[in-house]
Amino acid sequence: MSSLNKIIIIGNINSTLELKATQEGDSVINFVVDVKRPERQDGIDSLTDRIKVVAWREKAEYVAKLSRGDQVLVEGNIHTRNYDNDEGIKIYVTEIEARDVRNIGSASSSADDLNQETLSSSIEKISPIIETKEISNDAPFDFSDDSKELNDPPEFVKETEEDIPF
């Protein structure tokens, strides 16, 4: 069975952006995106999730030019990793490894200013086409005739007058 690990978030950058380089010379930047949860119907303020993101190479250099508070669309994969800190305690990290980052609003613009057309076109540009596989002939189901109507299963078609003891 195949699997899929893809996430798209929209939120505001809420961390200091510091571009770093690995020993091999690859650019890397770690930042946090605040993503507000949908409004609650009971009137209580909705929570905001702080999601860690890491971007590499050209994407890292692009993000370094953005500002805290900018609204971004991030597309990538969820990754987990762990390491031992200075005290020898194992630290677990879950973050998004960004494949694409788009600035969709400056720190000075409000969320209401977000243009839906711009957002839709940004999502279409970064979303790869999902490949589909054809089902082989030895598949356990017969999909050859989709035009048949579904009928009741045969065991429920006839009425029976059996005495079933309980």
C-alpha positions as CSV (number, residue, x, y, z in Angstrom):
1,M,0.0,0.0,0.0
2,S,1.3,3.4,-0.9
3,S,1.3,6.4,1.4
4,L,1.1,10.2,1.1
5,N,2.8,12.8,3.3
6,K,1.8,16.3,2.2
7,I,0.7,19.4,4.1
8,I,-0.3,22.9,3.1
9,I,-0.6,25.6,5.7
10,I,-1.4,29.3,5.6
11,G,-0.3,31.5,8.5
12,N,1.9,34.3,9.7
13,I,5.7,34.0,10.3
14,N,6.2,34.4,14.0
15,S,9.9,34.0,14.6
16,T,13.2,35.8,13.8
17,L,14.4,34.7,10.4
18,E,18.1,33.8,10.6
19,L,19.7,32.2,7.5
20,K,22.3,29.6,8.4
21,A,24.6,27.3,6.4
22,T,25.5,23.6,6.9
23,Q,29.1,22.4,6.9
24,E,28.5,21.4,3.3
25,G,27.4,24.9,2.4
26,D,23.7,24.4,2.0
27,S,21.5,27.3,3.2
28,V,18.9,26.4,5.8
29,I,16.4,28.4,7.8
30,N,14.1,27.4,10.7
31,F,11.0,29.4,11.4
32,V,7.6,29.2,13.0
33,V,4.3,29.8,11.3
34,D,1.2,30.7,13.4
35,V,-1.9,29.1,12.0
36,K,-5.2,30.2,13.5
37,R,-7.8,27.5,14.0
38,P,-11.3,28.0,12.6
39,E,-13.6,30.2,14.6
40,R,-15.5,28.4,17.3
41,Q,-19.3,28.5,17.3
42,D,-19.5,28.9,21.1
43,G,-17.9,32.4,21.0
44,I,-14.7,31.4,22.7
45,D,-11.5,32.6,21.0
46,S,-10.0,30.0,18.7
47,L,-6.5,28.8,19.4
48,T,-3.4,29.3,17.2
49,D,-1.1,26.5,16.4
50,R,2.7,27.3,16.2
51,I,4.1,25.1,13.5
52,K,7.8,24.7,13.0
53,V,9.1,24.8,9.4
54,V,12.5,24.2,7.9
55,A,13.5,25.3,4.4
56,W,16.6,24.4,2.5
57,R,18.8,26.0,-0.2
58,E,16.9,28.4,-2.6
59,K,13.7,28.3,-0.5
60,A,15.7,29.2,2.6
61,E,17.2,32.2,0.9
62,Y,13.8,33.3,-0.3
63,V,12.3,33.0,3.3
64,A,15.2,35.0,4.7
65,K,14.0,38.0,2.7
66,L,10.6,37.9,4.3
67,S,9.6,39.6,7.6
68,R,8.1,38.5,10.8
69,G,4.3,38.8,10.5
70,D,4.2,38.1,6.7
71,Q,1.5,35.8,5.7
72,V,2.8,32.7,3.9
73,L,1.6,29.6,2.2
74,V,3.8,26.6,3.0
75,E,3.7,23.3,1.2
76,G,5.8,20.4,2.2
77,N,6.1,17.2,4.2
78,I,5.9,16.5,7.9
79,H,9.1,15.2,9.3
80,T,10.1,13.9,12.7
81,R,13.6,13.7,14.1
82,N,15.3,13.4,17.5
83,Y,18.5,14.3,19.1
84,D,20.2,14.3,22.5
85,N,20.5,17.8,24.1
86,D,23.5,18.9,26.3
87,E,22.1,17.2,29.3
88,G,21.7,13.9,27.5
89,I,17.9,14.1,27.3
90,K,16.3,12.9,24.0
91,I,14.4,15.8,22.3
92,Y,11.8,14.9,19.7
93,V,11.0,17.4,16.9
94,T,8.1,17.4,14.4
95,E,8.3,20.0,11.7
96,I,7.4,20.7,8.1
97,E,10.1,20.4,5.6
98,A,9.1,23.0,3.1
99,R,9.1,22.2,-0.6
100,D,7.6,25.6,-1.5
101,V,6.9,28.8,0.4
102,R,4.9,31.7,-1.0
103,N,4.5,35.2,0.5
104,I,0.8,35.9,0.2
105,G,0.5,39.0,2.4
106,S,2.9,41.5,4.0
107,A,3.0,42.1,7.8
108,S,1.1,45.3,7.3
109,S,-1.9,43.8,5.4
110,S,-4.7,42.1,7.3
111,A,-6.0,38.6,6.7
112,D,-9.1,40.1,5.1
113,D,-7.0,41.6,2.3
114,L,-6.0,38.1,1.1
115,N,-7.1,37.7,-2.5
116,Q,-8.8,34.3,-3.0
117,E,-7.8,34.2,-6.6
118,T,-4.2,34.8,-5.7
119,L,-4.4,32.1,-3.1
120,S,-6.0,29.6,-5.4
121,S,-3.4,30.2,-8.1
122,S,-0.6,29.8,-5.5
123,I,-2.0,26.5,-4.4
124,E,-2.4,25.2,-7.9
125,K,1.2,26.1,-8.8
126,I,2.7,24.3,-5.8
127,S,0.5,21.3,-5.8
128,P,2.0,18.4,-7.8
129,I,-0.2,16.2,-9.8
130,I,-1.1,13.1,-7.9
131,E,-0.2,10.0,-9.9
132,T,-2.9,7.3,-10.2
133,K,-2.4,3.6,-10.8
134,E,-4.6,1.4,-12.9
135,I,-6.0,-1.6,-11.1
136,S,-4.7,-4.9,-12.4
137,N,-7.0,-7.6,-13.8
138,D,-6.4,-9.7,-10.7
139,A,-8.0,-7.1,-8.4
140,P,-10.5,-8.6,-6.0
141,F,-13.3,-6.4,-7.2
142,D,-15.0,-6.2,-10.5
143,F,-15.2,-2.6,-11.8
144,S,-16.0,-3.6,-15.4
145,D,-19.6,-2.4,-15.5
146,D,-20.3,0.8,-13.6
147,S,-23.7,1.3,-15.1
148,K,-25.5,-1.4,-13.1
149,E,-27.8,-0.2,-10.3
150,L,-27.1,-1.4,-6.9
151,N,-29.8,-3.9,-5.7
152,D,-30.5,-5.4,-2.3
153,P,-28.2,-8.3,-1.5
154,P,-29.7,-11.7,-2.4
155,E,-30.1,-12.8,1.2
156,F,-32.7,-10.0,1.8
157,V,-34.7,-10.3,-1.4
158,K,-36.9,-13.2,-0.4
159,E,-38.9,-13.3,2.7
160,T,-38.4,-16.4,4.8
161,E,-40.6,-17.7,7.5
162,E,-38.0,-19.5,9.5
163,D,-38.4,-19.7,13.2
164,I,-35.1,-18.4,14.7
165,P,-34.8,-19.2,18.4
166,F,-33.1,-16.6,20.6
